Amino acid sequence: MNSRQYKIIEKLNEKGQWITGKELALMLNVSDRTIRNDIETINKEYQ
């Protein structure tokens, strides 16, 4: 995993509640599509 994917996990753990892909994209200054790809990679790593 790359550093952005670790940041996604970190943000999700910090919030402790639902967060949208759009919100994550804004926080990390990337596109919604990048977030979806990263989430897919994270899910594959942590089945």
mmCIF file of the N, C-alpha and C atoms, coordinates in Angstrom:
data_MODEL
# 
_entry.id   MODEL 
# 
loop_
_atom_site.group_PDB 
_atom_site.id 
_atom_site.type_symbol 
_atom_site.label_atom_id 
_atom_site.label_alt_id 
_atom_site.label_comp_id 
_atom_site.label_asym_id 
_atom_site.label_entity_id 
_atom_site.label_seq_id 
_atom_site.pdbx_PDB_ins_code 
_atom_site.Cartn_x 
_atom_site.Cartn_y 
_atom_site.Cartn_z 
_atom_site.occupancy 
_atom_site.B_iso_or_equiv 
_atom_site.pdbx_formal_charge 
_atom_site.auth_seq_id 
_atom_site.auth_comp_id 
_atom_site.auth_asym_id 
_atom_site.auth_atom_id 
_atom_site.pdbx_PDB_model_num 
ATOM 1   N N  . MET A 1 1  ? 0.832   -1.184 0.000  1.00 0.00 ? 1  MET A N  1 
ATOM 2   C CA . MET A 1 1  ? 0.000   0.000  0.000  1.00 0.00 ? 1  MET A CA 1 
ATOM 3   C C  . MET A 1 1  ? 0.878   1.248  0.000  1.00 0.00 ? 1  MET A C  1 
ATOM 4   N N  . ASN A 1 2  ? 0.337   2.303  -0.566 1.00 0.00 ? 2  ASN A N  1 
ATOM 5   C CA . ASN A 1 2  ? 1.094   3.555  -0.584 1.00 0.00 ? 2  ASN A CA 1 
ATOM 6   C C  . ASN A 1 2  ? 0.677   4.464  0.583  1.00 0.00 ? 2  ASN A C  1 
ATOM 7   N N  . SER A 1 3  ? 1.364   5.574  0.713  1.00 0.00 ? 3  SER A N  1 
ATOM 8   C CA . SER A 1 3  ? 1.124   6.460  1.858  1.00 0.00 ? 3  SER A CA 1 
ATOM 9   C C  . SER A 1 3  ? -0.285  7.045  1.842  1.00 0.00 ? 3  SER A C  1 
ATOM 10  N N  . ARG A 1 4  ? -0.837  7.318  0.670  1.00 0.00 ? 4  ARG A N  1 
ATOM 11  C CA . ARG A 1 4  ? -2.194  7.863  0.589  1.00 0.00 ? 4  ARG A CA 1 
ATOM 12  C C  . ARG A 1 4  ? -3.204  6.841  1.110  1.00 0.00 ? 4  ARG A C  1 
ATOM 13  N N  . GLN A 1 5  ? -2.990  5.582  0.813  1.00 0.00 ? 5  GLN A N  1 
ATOM 14  C CA . GLN A 1 5  ? -3.899  4.540  1.286  1.00 0.00 ? 5  GLN A CA 1 
ATOM 15  C C  . GLN A 1 5  ? -3.828  4.405  2.805  1.00 0.00 ? 5  GLN A C  1 
ATOM 16  N N  . TYR A 1 6  ? -2.650  4.554  3.367  1.00 0.00 ? 6  TYR A N  1 
ATOM 17  C CA . TYR A 1 6  ? -2.522  4.566  4.826  1.00 0.00 ? 6  TYR A CA 1 
ATOM 18  C C  . TYR A 1 6  ? -3.241  5.779  5.418  1.00 0.00 ? 6  TYR A C  1 
ATOM 19  N N  . LYS A 1 7  ? -3.183  6.911  4.711  1.00 0.00 ? 7  LYS A N  1 
ATOM 20  C CA . LYS A 1 7  ? -3.879  8.108  5.183  1.00 0.00 ? 7  LYS A CA 1 
ATOM 21  C C  . LYS A 1 7  ? -5.391  7.904  5.158  1.00 0.00 ? 7  LYS A C  1 
ATOM 22  N N  . ILE A 1 8  ? -5.888  7.194  4.137  1.00 0.00 ? 8  ILE A N  1 
ATOM 23  C CA . ILE A 1 8  ? -7.321  6.902  4.066  1.00 0.00 ? 8  ILE A CA 1 
ATOM 24  C C  . ILE A 1 8  ? -7.737  6.095  5.293  1.00 0.00 ? 8  ILE A C  1 
ATOM 25  N N  . ILE A 1 9  ? -6.978  5.061  5.601  1.00 0.00 ? 9  ILE A N  1 
ATOM 26  C CA . ILE A 1 9  ? -7.279  4.236  6.771  1.00 0.00 ? 9  ILE A CA 1 
ATOM 27  C C  . ILE A 1 9  ? -7.236  5.084  8.037  1.00 0.00 ? 9  ILE A C  1 
ATOM 28  N N  . GLU A 1 10 ? -6.242  5.943  8.131  1.00 0.00 ? 10 GLU A N  1 
ATOM 29  C CA . GLU A 1 10 ? -6.102  6.825  9.294  1.00 0.00 ? 10 GLU A CA 1 
ATOM 30  C C  . GLU A 1 10 ? -7.312  7.745  9.435  1.00 0.00 ? 10 GLU A C  1 
ATOM 31  N N  . LYS A 1 11 ? -7.738  8.345  8.326  1.00 0.00 ? 11 LYS A N  1 
ATOM 32  C CA . LYS A 1 11 ? -8.896  9.255  8.364  1.00 0.00 ? 11 LYS A CA 1 
ATOM 33  C C  . LYS A 1 11 ? -10.161 8.510  8.774  1.00 0.00 ? 11 LYS A C  1 
ATOM 34  N N  . LEU A 1 12 ? -10.338 7.303  8.271  1.00 0.00 ? 12 LEU A N  1 
ATOM 35  C CA . LEU A 1 12 ? -11.515 6.516  8.621  1.00 0.00 ? 12 LEU A CA 1 
ATOM 36  C C  . LEU A 1 12 ? -11.508 6.152  10.100 1.00 0.00 ? 12 LEU A C  1 
ATOM 37  N N  . ASN A 1 13 ? -10.339 5.831  10.634 1.00 0.00 ? 13 ASN A N  1 
ATOM 38  C CA . ASN A 1 13 ? -10.230 5.500  12.059 1.00 0.00 ? 13 ASN A CA 1 
ATOM 39  C C  . ASN A 1 13 ? -10.457 6.725  12.934 1.00 0.00 ? 13 ASN A C  1 
ATOM 40  N N  . GLU A 1 14 ? -9.986  7.881  12.498 1.00 0.00 ? 14 GLU A N  1 
ATOM 41  C CA . GLU A 1 14 ? -10.159 9.120  13.264 1.00 0.00 ? 14 GLU A CA 1 
ATOM 42  C C  . GLU A 1 14 ? -11.634 9.486  13.397 1.00 0.00 ? 14 GLU A C  1 
ATOM 43  N N  . LYS A 1 15 ? -12.349 9.387  12.294 1.00 0.00 ? 15 LYS A N  1 
ATOM 44  C CA . LYS A 1 15 ? -13.756 9.795  12.278 1.00 0.00 ? 15 LYS A CA 1 
ATOM 45  C C  . LYS A 1 15 ? -14.617 8.882  13.139 1.00 0.00 ? 15 LYS A C  1 
ATOM 46  N N  . GLY A 1 16 ? -14.387 7.587  13.050 1.00 0.00 ? 16 GLY A N  1 
ATOM 47  C CA . GLY A 1 16 ? -15.194 6.651  13.818 1.00 0.00 ? 16 GLY A CA 1 
ATOM 48  C C  . GLY A 1 16 ? -16.645 6.583  13.358 1.00 0.00 ? 16 GLY A C  1 
ATOM 49  N N  . GLN A 1 17 ? -16.907 7.094  12.179 1.00 0.00 ? 17 GLN A N  1 
ATOM 50  C CA . GLN A 1 17 ? -18.255 7.078  11.610 1.00 0.00 ? 17 GLN A CA 1 
ATOM 51  C C  . GLN A 1 17 ? -18.142 7.044  10.090 1.00 0.00 ? 17 GLN A C  1 
ATOM 52  N N  . TRP A 1 18 ? -19.271 6.975  9.415  1.00 0.00 ? 18 TRP A N  1 
ATOM 53  C CA . TRP A 1 18 ? -19.281 6.947  7.960  1.00 0.00 ? 18 TRP A CA 1 
ATOM 54  C C  . TRP A 1 18 ? -18.683 8.231  7.397  1.00 0.00 ? 18 TRP A C  1 
ATOM 55  N N  . ILE A 1 19 ? -17.961 8.069  6.303  1.00 0.00 ? 19 ILE A N  1 
ATOM 56  C CA . ILE A 1 19 ? -17.421 9.218  5.575  1.00 0.00 ? 19 ILE A CA 1 
ATOM 57  C C  . ILE A 1 19 ? -17.502 8.885  4.091  1.00 0.00 ? 19 ILE A C  1 
ATOM 58  N N  . THR A 1 20 ? -17.887 9.836  3.289  1.00 0.00 ? 20 THR A N  1 
ATOM 59  C CA . THR A 1 20 ? -18.061 9.563  1.861  1.00 0.00 ? 20 THR A CA 1 
ATOM 60  C C  . THR A 1 20 ? -16.718 9.616  1.125  1.00 0.00 ? 20 THR A C  1 
ATOM 61  N N  . GLY A 1 21 ? -16.713 8.988  -0.030 1.00 0.00 ? 21 GLY A N  1 
ATOM 62  C CA . GLY A 1 21 ? -15.532 9.044  -0.887 1.00 0.00 ? 21 GLY A CA 1 
ATOM 63  C C  . GLY A 1 21 ? -15.217 10.468 -1.305 1.00 0.00 ? 21 GLY A C  1 
ATOM 64  N N  . LYS A 1 22 ? -16.270 11.242 -1.536 1.00 0.00 ? 22 LYS A N  1 
ATOM 65  C CA . LYS A 1 22 ? -16.088 12.645 -1.925 1.00 0.00 ? 22 LYS A CA 1 
ATOM 66  C C  . LYS A 1 22 ? -15.399 13.435 -0.810 1.00 0.00 ? 22 LYS A C  1 
ATOM 67  N N  . GLU A 1 23 ? -15.814 13.181 0.437  1.00 0.00 ? 23 GLU A N  1 
ATOM 68  C CA . GLU A 1 23 ? -15.174 13.861 1.573  1.00 0.00 ? 23 GLU A CA 1 
ATOM 69  C C  . GLU A 1 23 ? -13.701 13.476 1.669  1.00 0.00 ? 23 GLU A C  1 
ATOM 70  N N  . LEU A 1 24 ? -13.427 12.184 1.515  1.00 0.00 ? 24 LEU A N  1 
ATOM 71  C CA . LEU A 1 24 ? -12.031 11.729 1.549  1.00 0.00 ? 24 LEU A CA 1 
ATOM 72  C C  . LEU A 1 24 ? -11.225 12.368 0.422  1.00 0.00 ? 24 LEU A C  1 
ATOM 73  N N  . ALA A 1 25 ? -11.820 12.427 -0.756 1.00 0.00 ? 25 ALA A N  1 
ATOM 74  C CA . ALA A 1 25 ? -11.138 13.022 -1.904 1.00 0.00 ? 25 ALA A CA 1 
ATOM 75  C C  . ALA A 1 25 ? -10.780 14.484 -1.627 1.00 0.00 ? 25 ALA A C  1 
ATOM 76  N N  . LEU A 1 26 ? -11.701 15.212 -1.028 1.00 0.00 ? 26 LEU A N  1 
ATOM 77  C CA . LEU A 1 26 ? -11.425 16.619 -0.700 1.00 0.00 ? 26 LEU A CA 1 
ATOM 78  C C  . LEU A 1 26 ? -10.329 16.743 0.354  1.00 0.00 ? 26 LEU A C  1 
ATOM 79  N N  . MET A 1 27 ? -10.374 15.883 1.363  1.00 0.00 ? 27 MET A N  1 
ATOM 80  C CA . MET A 1 27 ? -9.367  15.907 2.429  1.00 0.00 ? 27 MET A CA 1 
ATOM 81  C C  . MET A 1 27 ? -7.964  15.635 1.894  1.00 0.00 ? 27 MET A C  1 
ATOM 82  N N  . LEU A 1 28 ? -7.886  14.706 0.935  1.00 0.00 ? 28 LEU A N  1 
ATOM 83  C CA . LEU A 1 28 ? -6.585  14.257 0.431  1.00 0.00 ? 28 LEU A CA 1 
ATOM 84  C C  . LEU A 1 28 ? -6.212  14.900 -0.902 1.00 0.00 ? 28 LEU A C  1 
ATOM 85  N N  . ASN A 1 29 ? -7.091  15.780 -1.394 1.00 0.00 ? 29 ASN A N  1 
ATOM 86  C CA . ASN A 1 29 ? -6.833  16.520 -2.627 1.00 0.00 ? 29 ASN A CA 1 
ATOM 87  C C  . ASN A 1 29 ? -6.588  15.591 -3.824 1.00 0.00 ? 29 ASN A C  1 
ATOM 88  N N  . VAL A 1 30 ? -7.464  14.600 -3.977 1.00 0.00 ? 30 VAL A N  1 
ATOM 89  C CA . VAL A 1 30 ? -7.422  13.679 -5.115 1.00 0.00 ? 30 VAL A CA 1 
ATOM 90  C C  . VAL A 1 30 ? -8.840  13.523 -5.660 1.00 0.00 ? 30 VAL A C  1 
ATOM 91  N N  . SER A 1 31 ? -8.978  12.800 -6.752 1.00 0.00 ? 31 SER A N  1 
ATOM 92  C CA . SER A 1 31 ? -10.299 12.603 -7.348 1.00 0.00 ? 31 SER A CA 1 
ATOM 93  C C  . SER A 1 31 ? -11.076 11.505 -6.618 1.00 0.00 ? 31 SER A C  1 
ATOM 94  N N  . ASP A 1 32 ? -12.387 11.515 -6.839 1.00 0.00 ? 32 ASP A N  1 
ATOM 95  C CA . ASP A 1 32 ? -13.240 10.459 -6.282 1.00 0.00 ? 32 ASP A CA 1 
ATOM 96  C C  . ASP A 1 32 ? -12.789 9.091  -6.811 1.00 0.00 ? 32 ASP A C  1 
ATOM 97  N N  . ARG A 1 33 ? -12.413 9.051  -8.063 1.00 0.00 ? 33 ARG A N  1 
ATOM 98  C CA . ARG A 1 33 ? -11.984 7.797  -8.691 1.00 0.00 ? 33 ARG A CA 1 
ATOM 99  C C  . ARG A 1 33 ? -10.732 7.253  -8.012 1.00 0.00 ? 33 ARG A C  1 
ATOM 100 N N  . THR A 1 34 ? -9.801  8.134  -7.665 1.00 0.00 ? 34 THR A N  1 
ATOM 101 C CA . THR A 1 34 ? -8.581  7.707  -6.975 1.00 0.00 ? 34 THR A CA 1 
ATOM 102 C C  . THR A 1 34 ? -8.936  7.076  -5.640 1.00 0.00 ? 34 THR A C  1 
ATOM 103 N N  . ILE A 1 35 ? -9.876  7.680  -4.932 1.00 0.00 ? 35 ILE A N  1 
ATOM 104 C CA . ILE A 1 35 ? -10.316 7.126  -3.645 1.00 0.00 ? 35 ILE A CA 1 
ATOM 105 C C  . ILE A 1 35 ? -10.917 5.743  -3.853 1.00 0.00 ? 35 ILE A C  1 
ATOM 106 N N  . ARG A 1 36 ? -11.779 5.593  -4.870 1.00 0.00 ? 36 ARG A N  1 
ATOM 107 C CA . ARG A 1 36 ? -12.389 4.283  -5.137 1.00 0.00 ? 36 ARG A CA 1 
ATOM 108 C C  . ARG A 1 36 ? -11.319 3.236  -5.445 1.00 0.00 ? 36 ARG A C  1 
ATOM 109 N N  . ASN A 1 37 ? -10.329 3.599  -6.247 1.00 0.00 ? 37 ASN A N  1 
ATOM 110 C CA . ASN A 1 37 ? -9.242  2.664  -6.559 1.00 0.00 ? 37 ASN A CA 1 
ATOM 111 C C  . ASN A 1 37 ? -8.457  2.298  -5.308 1.00 0.00 ? 37 ASN A C  1 
ATOM 112 N N  . ASP A 1 38 ? -8.182  3.290  -4.484 1.00 0.00 ? 38 ASP A N  1 
ATOM 113 C CA . ASP A 1 38 ? -7.433  3.035  -3.256 1.00 0.00 ? 38 ASP A CA 1 
ATOM 114 C C  . ASP A 1 38 ? -8.215  2.140  -2.301 1.00 0.00 ? 38 ASP A C  1 
ATOM 115 N N  . ILE A 1 39 ? -9.508  2.385  -2.172 1.00 0.00 ? 39 ILE A N  1 
ATOM 116 C CA . ILE A 1 39 ? -10.352 1.553  -1.304 1.00 0.00 ? 39 ILE A CA 1 
ATOM 117 C C  . ILE A 1 39 ? -10.366 0.115  -1.813 1.00 0.00 ? 39 ILE A C  1 
ATOM 118 N N  . GLU A 1 40 ? -10.423 -0.055 -3.120 1.00 0.00 ? 40 GLU A N  1 
ATOM 119 C CA . GLU A 1 40 ? -10.386 -1.392 -3.706 1.00 0.00 ? 40 GLU A CA 1 
ATOM 120 C C  . GLU A 1 40 ? -9.076  -2.097 -3.346 1.00 0.00 ? 40 GLU A C  1 
ATOM 121 N N  . THR A 1 41 ? -7.971  -1.390 -3.440 1.00 0.00 ? 41 THR A N  1 
ATOM 122 C CA . THR A 1 41 ? -6.669  -1.955 -3.085 1.00 0.00 ? 41 THR A CA 1 
ATOM 123 C C  . THR A 1 41 ? -6.616  -2.300 -1.609 1.00 0.00 ? 41 THR A C  1 
ATOM 124 N N  . ILE A 1 42 ? -7.100  -1.402 -0.766 1.00 0.00 ? 42 ILE A N  1 
ATOM 125 C CA . ILE A 1 42 ? -7.121  -1.649 0.685  1.00 0.00 ? 42 ILE A CA 1 
ATOM 126 C C  . ILE A 1 42 ? -7.947  -2.887 0.987  1.00 0.00 ? 42 ILE A C  1 
ATOM 127 N N  . ASN A 1 43 ? -9.119  -3.005 0.361  1.00 0.00 ? 43 ASN A N  1 
ATOM 128 C CA . ASN A 1 43 ? -9.990  -4.157 0.598  1.00 0.00 ? 43 ASN A CA 1 
ATOM 129 C C  . ASN A 1 43 ? -9.326  -5.467 0.174  1.00 0.00 ? 43 ASN A C  1 
ATOM 130 N N  . LYS A 1 44 ? -8.556  -5.439 -0.886 1.00 0.00 ? 44 LYS A N  1 
ATOM 131 C CA . LYS A 1 44 ? -7.854  -6.642 -1.340 1.00 0.00 ? 44 LYS A CA 1 
ATOM 132 C C  . LYS A 1 44 ? -6.767  -7.044 -0.335 1.00 0.00 ? 44 LYS A C  1 
ATOM 133 N N  . GLU A 1 45 ? -6.094  -6.056 0.233  1.00 0.00 ? 45 GLU A N  1 
ATOM 134 C CA . GLU A 1 45 ? -5.028  -6.310 1.199  1.00 0.00 ? 45 GLU A CA 1 
ATOM 135 C C  . GLU A 1 45 ? -5.580  -6.833 2.524  1.00 0.00 ? 45 GLU A C  1 
ATOM 136 N N  . TYR A 1 46 ? -6.759  -6.329 2.913  1.00 0.00 ? 46 TYR A N  1 
ATOM 137 C CA . TYR A 1 46 ? -7.345  -6.663 4.219  1.00 0.00 ? 46 TYR A CA 1 
ATOM 138 C C  . TYR A 1 46 ? -8.685  -7.379 4.048  1.00 0.00 ? 46 TYR A C  1 
ATOM 139 N N  . GLN A 1 47 ? -8.652  -8.524 3.445  1.00 0.00 ? 47 GLN A N  1 
ATOM 140 C CA . GLN A 1 47 ? -9.884  -9.276 3.237  1.00 0.00 ? 47 GLN A CA 1 
ATOM 141 C C  . GLN A 1 47 ? -10.376 -9.720 4.566  1.00 0.00 ? 47 GLN A C  1 
# 
